[in-house]
Amino acid sequence: MDIALLEGDITVQRVDVIVNAANSSLLGGGGVDGAIHRKGGPEILADTRRLRAAKYGRGLPVGQAVATTAGRLPARWVVHTVGPVFSAGEDRSELLRSCYANSLRVADELGAESIAFPLISAGIYRWPVADAVRQALGVIRAAEPRHLRTATLVLFGADTAATAREAAAQ
């Protein structure tokens, strides 16, 4: 699978799947989650409400992933995943890796050929950017999907992008 790091806005990526760093409610929020819901429109919210009613009444567990329509986004689907909050006292890196692995699995099951990820948990959940990049790339590089051909890690902001490129080069 070809992997790219790109500074930009995930909501404008022309890919089959855009990954949403969702909150467990699946009903929108701040950051990436809010931007995806705002730009994707009410179709995404309608899908997530159906998922909540049918299967995720208590919310989507951390590390899991589920797909919905992409609504008005330039993608076919949105795969929602809930990242862990960073903790200096507890290693939650396996949960973070699960976000990427489960998102890749769901996208591949959909038959997607291209996927764009935000840097999961590196915003409000305070995961250190360099480590978040290493965790993401480790999972993506090890993946052996049947359909996926390209994965893009979309980095928000020049500082995040610079740190990510340094981490990726190590």
C-alpha positions as CSV (number, residue, x, y, z in Angstrom):
1,M,0.0,0.0,0.0
2,D,1.3,3.5,-0.9
3,I,1.4,5.8,2.1
4,A,1.5,9.6,2.0
5,L,1.7,12.3,4.7
6,L,-0.2,15.5,3.7
7,E,-0.7,18.7,5.4
8,G,-4.3,19.8,4.9
9,D,-8.0,19.5,5.6
10,I,-9.3,15.9,5.7
11,T,-12.8,17.0,4.7
12,V,-11.7,17.9,1.2
13,Q,-9.8,14.6,0.4
14,R,-11.0,12.8,-2.7
15,V,-10.7,9.3,-1.4
16,D,-13.1,6.3,-1.0
17,V,-12.9,6.5,2.9
18,I,-12.4,9.4,5.2
19,V,-11.7,8.3,8.8
20,N,-13.3,10.3,11.5
21,A,-11.7,10.7,14.9
22,A,-15.1,10.5,16.5
23,N,-16.3,10.7,20.1
24,S,-18.1,7.6,21.4
25,S,-21.5,9.1,20.9
26,L,-21.0,9.1,17.1
27,L,-23.2,12.3,17.0
28,G,-20.6,14.9,16.2
29,G,-18.4,17.0,18.4
30,G,-15.4,19.3,18.0
31,G,-12.2,19.1,16.0
32,V,-12.1,16.6,13.1
33,D,-15.4,15.0,14.2
34,G,-17.3,18.4,14.1
35,A,-15.8,19.3,10.8
36,I,-16.8,16.0,9.2
37,H,-20.3,16.3,10.5
38,R,-20.7,19.9,9.4
39,K,-19.3,19.5,5.9
40,G,-20.8,16.0,5.4
41,G,-24.3,17.2,6.3
42,P,-27.3,15.6,8.0
43,E,-26.9,12.3,6.1
44,I,-24.0,11.4,8.3
45,L,-25.8,12.2,11.5
46,A,-28.9,10.2,10.4
47,D,-26.6,7.2,9.8
48,T,-24.9,7.5,13.1
49,R,-28.2,7.8,14.9
50,R,-29.4,4.6,13.2
51,L,-26.1,2.9,14.4
52,R,-26.7,4.2,18.0
53,A,-30.3,2.9,18.0
54,A,-29.4,-0.5,16.5
55,K,-26.1,-1.5,17.9
56,Y,-24.2,1.2,19.8
57,G,-26.7,2.5,22.4
58,R,-23.8,3.1,24.9
59,G,-21.6,4.5,22.2
60,L,-18.8,3.2,20.0
61,P,-16.0,1.6,22.2
62,V,-12.5,3.1,22.0
63,G,-10.5,1.4,19.3
64,Q,-13.5,0.1,17.3
65,A,-14.6,1.4,13.9
66,V,-17.9,1.6,12.0
67,A,-18.8,3.0,8.5
68,T,-21.5,5.4,7.4
69,T,-22.3,7.4,4.3
70,A,-20.0,10.3,3.6
71,G,-23.0,12.6,2.9
72,R,-21.7,15.7,1.1
73,L,-18.0,14.9,1.5
74,P,-15.9,14.0,-1.6
75,A,-15.7,10.4,-0.4
76,R,-17.9,7.4,-0.5
77,W,-17.9,6.5,3.2
78,V,-16.8,7.8,6.6
79,V,-15.3,5.3,9.0
80,H,-15.7,6.5,12.5
81,T,-13.3,5.4,15.2
82,V,-12.9,6.5,18.8
83,G,-9.3,7.2,19.9
84,P,-8.0,6.9,23.4
85,V,-7.1,9.8,25.6
86,F,-3.4,10.0,26.2
87,S,-2.2,9.0,29.6
88,A,1.4,9.4,30.8
89,G,0.6,6.8,33.6
90,E,-1.0,4.1,31.4
91,D,0.1,2.7,28.1
92,R,-2.9,3.0,25.8
93,S,-1.0,2.6,22.5
94,E,-2.7,-0.7,21.7
95,L,-6.0,1.1,21.7
96,L,-4.6,3.7,19.4
97,R,-3.3,1.1,17.0
98,S,-6.7,-0.6,17.1
99,C,-8.3,2.5,15.7
100,Y,-6.1,2.3,12.6
101,A,-6.3,-1.5,12.2
102,N,-10.1,-1.6,12.6
103,S,-10.5,1.4,10.3
104,L,-8.4,-0.3,7.6
105,R,-10.4,-3.5,8.1
106,V,-13.7,-1.8,7.7
107,A,-12.6,0.2,4.7
108,D,-11.2,-2.9,3.0
109,E,-14.4,-4.8,3.7
110,L,-16.3,-2.0,1.9
111,G,-14.0,-2.5,-1.1
112,A,-12.4,0.9,-0.7
113,E,-9.1,1.5,-2.6
114,S,-8.1,4.7,-0.9
115,I,-8.3,6.0,2.7
116,A,-7.5,9.2,4.5
117,F,-6.8,9.3,8.2
118,P,-6.5,12.2,10.6
119,L,-3.8,11.9,13.3
120,I,-6.1,10.1,15.8
121,S,-5.9,11.2,19.4
122,A,-3.3,13.9,18.7
123,G,-5.6,16.8,19.1
124,I,-7.8,17.3,22.2
125,Y,-6.9,13.8,23.4
126,R,-3.3,15.1,23.8
127,W,-1.4,12.2,22.3
128,P,2.2,13.3,21.5
129,V,2.3,13.9,17.7
130,A,5.6,12.1,17.0
131,D,4.4,9.0,18.8
132,A,0.9,9.2,17.2
133,V,2.6,9.2,13.8
134,R,4.8,6.2,14.7
135,Q,1.8,4.3,16.0
136,A,-0.3,5.1,12.8
137,L,2.5,4.3,10.3
138,G,3.4,1.1,12.1
139,V,-0.2,-0.2,11.7
140,I,-0.6,1.1,8.1
141,R,2.8,-0.3,6.9
142,A,2.0,-3.7,8.4
143,A,-1.5,-4.0,6.9
144,E,-2.1,-6.4,4.1
145,P,-5.5,-5.3,2.6
146,R,-7.1,-6.9,-0.3
147,H,-8.6,-3.7,-1.8
148,L,-6.9,-0.7,-0.3
149,R,-4.0,0.7,-2.4
150,T,-3.4,4.1,-0.9
151,A,-3.4,5.5,2.6
152,T,-2.9,9.2,3.4
153,L,-2.3,10.6,6.9
154,V,-3.8,14.1,6.7
155,L,-2.0,16.4,9.1
156,F,-3.7,19.6,10.4
157,G,-1.3,22.5,10.7
158,A,2.3,23.2,9.7
159,D,3.7,22.3,13.1
160,T,2.0,19.0,13.2
161,A,3.0,18.2,9.6
162,A,6.7,19.1,10.4
163,T,6.7,16.9,13.5
164,A,5.0,14.1,11.6
165,R,7.6,14.2,8.7
166,E,10.4,14.1,11.2
167,A,8.9,11.1,13.1
168,A,8.2,9.3,9.8
169,A,11.8,9.7,8.7
170,Q,13.2,8.0,11.8
